Amino acid sequence: MPAYLALLIAVVAETIGTTALQASQQFSRFWPSVIVVVAYALSFYLLSITLKSMPVGVVYALWSGLGIVLIACIGFVVFGQRLDLPAVLGLALIITGIVVIQIWSDATPH
């Protein structure tokens, strides 16, 4: 499996797990709790595959950065959580950082 595909699926799995974490109500609901465990396990497994061909710092930056942005968007759309201007600017900076890494860094395969 190509590293970027594994990383992308890892981000999606982590996002699903974090969304289910909110829905689990502190692990008091069974099925959302099961989804949390399975999604995080899949995410970490796929991260381990990604680490075979990319440096850990870059992988973690991309995984966590994309996860933060996706969870913030899901929180806004699904859970009605507000994003003020500083939050939106911070998310924009994260996206900018990801783009900079992808375009100009020699640490990632292009």
Backbone hydrogen bonds in HBPLUS format (Angstrom, degrees):
<---DONOR---> <-ACCEPTOR-->    atom                        ^
c    i                          cat <-CA-CA->   ^        H-A-AA   ^      H-
h    n   atom  resd res      DA  || num        DHA   H-A  angle D-A-AA Bond
n    s   type  num  typ     dist DA aas  dist angle  dist       angle   num
A0006-ALA N   A0002-PRO O   3.01 MM   4  6.33 164.9  2.03 159.6 164.0     1
A0007-LEU N   A0003-ALA O   2.87 MM   4  6.09 156.6  1.93 149.7 156.7     2
A0008-LEU N   A0004-TYR O   2.87 MM   4  6.01 157.2  1.93 143.2 149.4     3
A0009-ILE N   A0005-LEU O   2.97 MM   4  6.18 165.3  1.99 153.5 156.9     4
A0010-ALA N   A0006-ALA O   2.89 MM   4  6.03 149.0  1.99 141.5 151.0     5
A0011-VAL N   A0007-LEU O   2.93 MM   4  6.20 151.8  2.01 148.5 155.2     6
A0012-VAL N   A0008-LEU O   3.03 MM   4  6.34 160.2  2.07 148.0 153.3     7
A0013-ALA N   A0009-ILE O   2.82 MM   4  6.04 162.1  1.85 151.2 156.3     8
A0014-GLU N   A0010-ALA O   2.89 MM   4  6.04 159.0  1.93 146.3 152.3     9
A0015-THR N   A0011-VAL O   2.89 MM   4  6.07 153.4  1.96 146.7 154.3    10
A0016-ILE N   A0012-VAL O   2.90 MM   4  6.16 156.8  1.95 150.8 156.9    11
A0017-GLY N   A0013-ALA O   2.87 MM   4  6.10 160.5  1.91 149.3 155.0    12
A0018-THR N   A0014-GLU O   2.89 MM   4  6.09 156.9  1.94 147.9 153.6    13
A0019-THR N   A0015-THR O   2.95 MM   4  6.09 156.5  2.00 145.8 152.4    14
A0020-ALA N   A0016-ILE O   2.88 MM   4  6.08 158.5  1.92 150.0 156.2    15
A0021-LEU N   A0017-GLY O   2.87 MM   4  6.06 137.2  2.05 137.4 149.9    16
A0022-GLN N   A0018-THR O   3.25 MM   4  6.60 149.1  2.35 143.0 148.3    17
A0023-ALA N   A0019-THR O   3.17 MM   4  6.53 155.5  2.23 141.7 148.7    18
A0024-SER N   A0020-ALA O   2.71 MM   4  5.86 128.1  1.98 144.6 158.9    19
A0028-SER N   A0024-SER O   2.97 MM   4  5.97 135.1  2.17 145.1 153.0    20
A0029-ARG N   A0024-SER O   3.05 MM   5  4.94 135.6  2.26 142.1 146.2    21
A0028-SER N   A0025-GLN O   3.28 MM   3  5.56 140.2  2.45 101.5 111.7    22
A0033-SER N   A0029-ARG O   3.22 MM   4  6.18 146.5  2.34 142.1 151.8    23
A0033-SER N   A0030-PHE O   3.05 MM   3  5.18 117.7  2.45  99.9 115.7    24
A0034-VAL N   A0030-PHE O   2.93 MM   4  6.27 149.4  2.03 152.9 162.6    25
A0035-ILE N   A0031-TRP O   2.98 MM   4  6.23 161.6  2.01 154.2 158.7    26
A0036-VAL N   A0032-PRO O   3.00 MM   4  6.26 151.4  2.08 142.8 150.1    27
A0037-VAL N   A0033-SER O   3.20 MM   4  6.51 165.4  2.23 151.8 152.9    28
A0038-VAL N   A0034-VAL O   2.98 MM   4  6.20 174.1  1.99 160.3 162.0    29
A0039-ALA N   A0035-ILE O   2.83 MM   4  5.77 164.9  1.85 150.9 156.1    30
A0040-TYR N   A0036-VAL O   2.97 MM   4  6.07 165.9  1.99 152.5 156.6    31
A0041-ALA N   A0037-VAL O   2.98 MM   4  6.07 157.6  2.03 145.5 152.3    32
A0042-LEU N   A0038-VAL O   2.94 MM   4  6.15 164.1  1.96 152.1 156.2    33
A0043-SER N   A0039-ALA O   2.90 MM   4  6.06 158.2  1.95 145.9 152.6    34
A0044-PHE N   A0040-TYR O   2.92 MM   4  6.13 165.4  1.94 154.0 156.4    35
A0045-TYR N   A0041-ALA O   2.98 MM   4  6.14 154.7  2.04 147.1 154.6    36
A0046-LEU N   A0042-LEU O   2.94 MM   4  6.16 165.5  1.96 154.1 157.5    37
A0047-LEU N   A0043-SER O   2.90 MM   4  6.16 144.9  2.02 143.2 153.9    38
A0048-SER N   A0044-PHE O   3.02 MM   4  6.26 150.8  2.10 142.3 149.1    39
A0048-SER N   A0045-TYR O   3.09 MM   3  5.17 117.2  2.50  94.4 109.4    40
A0049-ILE N   A0045-TYR O   3.19 MM   4  6.64 144.1  2.33 142.8 152.5    41
A0050-THR N   A0046-LEU O   3.02 MM   4  6.31 157.0  2.07 146.5 152.5    42
A0051-LEU N   A0047-LEU O   2.92 MM   4  6.19 148.4  2.02 150.7 159.2    43
A0052-LYS N   A0049-ILE O   3.18 MM   3  5.60 160.2  2.22 109.4 115.5    44
A0053-SER N   A0050-THR O   3.12 MM   3  5.99 161.7  2.16 122.9 127.0    45
A0054-MET N   A0050-THR O   3.18 MM   4  6.23 128.0  2.46 144.4 157.8    46
A0059-VAL N   A0055-PRO O   2.98 MM   4  6.21 170.2  1.99 161.7 165.0    47
A0060-TYR N   A0056-VAL O   2.88 MM   4  5.93 168.9  1.89 151.4 154.8    48
A0061-ALA N   A0057-GLY O   3.00 MM   4  6.05 153.2  2.07 137.6 145.6    49
A0062-LEU N   A0058-VAL O   2.94 MM   4  6.13 165.1  1.96 154.5 157.8    50
A0063-TRP N   A0059-VAL O   2.85 MM   4  5.98 169.3  1.86 156.1 159.7    51
A0064-SER N   A0060-TYR O   2.85 MM   4  5.80 167.7  1.87 147.3 151.6    52
A0065-GLY N   A0061-ALA O   2.90 MM   4  5.69 153.3  1.97 136.7 145.6    53
A0066-LEU N   A0062-LEU O   2.94 MM   4  5.88 168.4  1.96 146.4 150.3    54
A0067-GLY N   A0063-TRP O   3.01 MM   4  5.96 151.4  2.09 137.0 146.1    55
A0068-ILE N   A0064-SER O   2.84 MM   4  5.99 154.7  1.90 148.3 154.3    56
A0069-VAL N   A0065-GLY O   3.13 MM   4  6.39 166.6  2.14 151.3 154.1    57
A0070-LEU N   A0066-LEU O   2.92 MM   4  6.10 168.5  1.93 153.8 157.3    58
A0071-ILE N   A0067-GLY O   2.87 MM   4  5.93 164.8  1.89 150.3 155.1    59
A0072-ALA N   A0068-ILE O   2.93 MM   4  6.05 156.3  1.99 147.0 153.9    60
A0073-CYS N   A0069-VAL O   3.02 MM   4  6.27 156.0  2.08 147.1 153.5    61
A0074-ILE N   A0070-LEU O   2.85 MM   4  6.13 160.0  1.89 151.7 157.7    62
A0075-GLY N   A0071-ILE O   2.76 MM   4  5.88 161.1  1.80 149.3 155.1    63
A0076-PHE N   A0072-ALA O   3.00 MM   4  6.16 148.8  2.10 140.1 148.2    64
A0077-VAL N   A0073-CYS O   2.89 MM   4  6.12 169.1  1.90 155.2 157.4    65
A0078-VAL N   A0074-ILE O   2.70 MM   4  5.42 154.5  1.77 148.1 156.6    66
A0081-GLN N   A0075-GLY O   2.87 MM   6  5.33 170.5  1.88 138.1 134.9    67
A0087-ALA N   A0084-ASP O   3.05 MM   3  5.35 118.9  2.44 104.7 119.7    68
A0088-VAL N   A0084-ASP O   3.01 MM   4  6.34 160.1  2.05 157.6 163.8    69
A0089-LEU N   A0085-LEU O   2.88 MM   4  6.08 163.6  1.90 158.5 163.1    70
A0090-GLY N   A0086-PRO O   2.91 MM   4  6.04 155.8  1.97 142.9 149.7    71
A0091-LEU N   A0087-ALA O   2.94 MM   4  6.18 158.1  1.99 149.3 154.9    72
A0092-ALA N   A0088-VAL O   2.93 MM   4  6.16 151.6  2.01 145.4 153.6    73
A0093-LEU N   A0089-LEU O   2.94 MM   4  6.25 148.1  2.04 145.9 154.5    74
A0094-ILE N   A0090-GLY O   3.02 MM   4  6.36 149.6  2.11 145.4 153.6    75
A0095-ILE N   A0091-LEU O   3.01 MM   4  6.32 163.0  2.04 150.7 154.5    76
A0096-THR N   A0092-ALA O   2.88 MM   4  6.09 155.2  1.94 144.9 152.4    77
A0097-GLY N   A0093-LEU O   2.87 MM   4  6.10 154.1  1.94 145.7 152.4    78
A0098-ILE N   A0094-ILE O   2.99 MM   4  6.33 153.9  2.06 150.4 157.2    79
A0099-VAL N   A0095-ILE O   2.98 MM   4  6.27 159.2  2.02 151.0 156.4    80
A0100-VAL N   A0096-THR O   2.92 MM   4  6.17 160.1  1.96 152.1 157.4    81
A0101-ILE N   A0097-GLY O   3.00 MM   4  6.23 162.9  2.03 149.5 153.6    82
A0102-GLN N   A0098-ILE O   3.00 MM   4  6.21 162.6  2.03 149.3 154.2    83
A0103-ILE N   A0099-VAL O   2.89 MM   4  6.03 157.1  1.95 154.4 160.2    84
A0104-TRP N   A0100-VAL O   2.93 MM   4  5.74 165.2  1.95 150.6 155.3    85
A0105-SER N   A0101-ILE O   3.18 MM   4  4.89 145.9  2.30 120.7 128.2    86
